[in-house]
Amino acid sequence: MRNLLILSTAVLLSACHFSSPKQSQQAEYLTVLHTNDNHGRFWQNEKGEYGMAARKTLIDQLKSDAERAGHAVILLSGGDINTGVPESDLQFAEPDFRGMSRLGYDAMAIGNHEFDNTRDVLAKQIEWANFPVLSANILDNTNQVPAYEPYTIIERAGLTIAVLGLTTTDTVKIANPKHVHGLTFIEPLAATENWVPKIKAKYQPDVMIAVTHMGHYHGANHGINAPGDVTLARQLPTGMLDLIVGGHSQEPVCVDDNGNADIAFAPGKTCKPDKQNGVWIMQAHEWGKYVGKAVFRLDGDTKTLISYNLIPVNLKDKSGAVIGATIQEDPQMLAFLKPFQEKGQTQIAGAVGYVDSFLDGRRSTVRFKQSNLADLIINAQMAAVEADFGIISGGGIRDSIEQGDVSYKDVLKVHPFKNRITHIDWKASDLIDYLNTVAKFPPDSGAYLQFHHITFDMKNNKVTNVRVAGKPLTDGKTYRMSVNSYNASGGDGYPKINHLPEYTATDLTDAQVLKDYFQKNSPIKAVDL
């Protein structure tokens, strides 16, 4: 195992200076290990990549090596443990949270996908985790105090390490509105400026870390998204934070010597994390593909990042060869996870239909342009409620479907959220008003509009020439639109329509409707969608 940790030479990085309440006669060392955006990937994928059993082997070795060198070691997660793989989703991510406890995580940020289920499920997940699950900027409306633990203090190898949790304020827009009812998401800057001075006054920590689920946006260019880690670091007083360990944007945060995104980064290559206003910012892509490893030297008032690596977990190149040395799966972790995997597989076994070509649900498609998979989804939802046309936000499509036999697992990967199918009967003028909002959501956002059986033009930032099934709108006629309950209740920033008298909800879920459509209409020809 030691051989697998002999990686490319770590780049030496310049020193960061922070005020420290403690003075040390002898240098001390801190190793920070981190992951983020697990999204249900407790098991390795079809190629044998990542998975929590292999991650256990790697993390145990990294911890052992660091501790033998006299380092304090902590393990953090940038959140979003929920949603992405049916075997996990159907079990409310129990294998993931319990697995993280066995991996020895010290803390995680609450991500927006932690609200994909009702809050009683999140409470159960926090019990399974058995480690601090943090957010300082989610307040309970009844008393305006944090609804979850805001921070934790870790005492390790003589060091006091404070970890503050922060969650994107976009959660109120992109989570199911009923799951965040009664909560207020205040600005992370305000929460940080409130809590950090109190933490420092009480505990005099050697290191102050924010573990966040807010996203890293190079140059603070966050677009339609809520501001992320870069904006926070730039706005804080210098020295308030030493390190941000993040998630949400699901990228390896690597920069070149000019501080721009390192487009040459690939698994196995050196990664230099971002630094803004004296704060290092780190993120380890997604799904447990990497374990981030940062080594700091603490010498009096000076904290120096002496090395950083994103260590790939059995990632493979195009030829199918493992990049670096193969990491064996930990036998005990594998034995723990296997019953969950088998139970999940039993629930989703068997084909439900067939499609003759690729249905494109890639993030780079559904958030930027119209997709044939969106056409199929909307066809299915229209059929379920006898609608004239339908819409869905691109962010609600979570995976593609390959050519060939389609399994229930394929359907659940596309639709993991259990949204209900609903409809509304629009008058022509009201429909135009609605379109004038939803048609303006920009590309590269989860809100980007996917639509089917309706067409329109945009002129002077207004919709014109609206046609349903090829025919112009007619005054006095109503038009039924299919839409899921998430968008209907305001999800992704869509106008709330679930209170209108013309609105009707069904008990059908998006996954069930898509499954039924495959069963009734296969073989499906993608060109006909």
Secondary structure, DSSP 8 states (H G I E B T S, - for coil): -GGGG--S------EEE---S---SS-EEEEEEEE---TT--S--TTS---HHHHHHHHHHHHHHHHHTT-EEEEEE-S--SSS-HHHHTTTTHHHHHHHHHHT--EEE--GGGGSS-HHHHHHHHHHH-S-EE-SSEEETTTTEESSB-EEEEEETTEEEEEEEEE-TTHHHHS-GGGSTTEEE--HHHHHHHHHHHHHHHH--SEEEEEEES---GGG--TTS---HHHHHHHS-TTS-SEEE--SS-SB--B-TTSSB-TT--TTS----EEETTEEEE-B-STTSEEEEEEEEEETTEEEEEEEEEEESS-B-TTS-BSSS-----HHHHHHHHHHHHHHHHHH-SEEEEESS-B---HHHHTTS--HHHHHHHHHHHHHHT-SEEEEEGGG----B-SEEEEHHHHHHH--S--EEEEEEEEHHHHHHHHHHHTT--SSSTT-EEEESEEEEEETTEEEEEEETTEE--TT-EEEEEEEHHHHTTGGG----TTSTTEEEEEEEHHHHHHHHHHHH-SB-GGG-
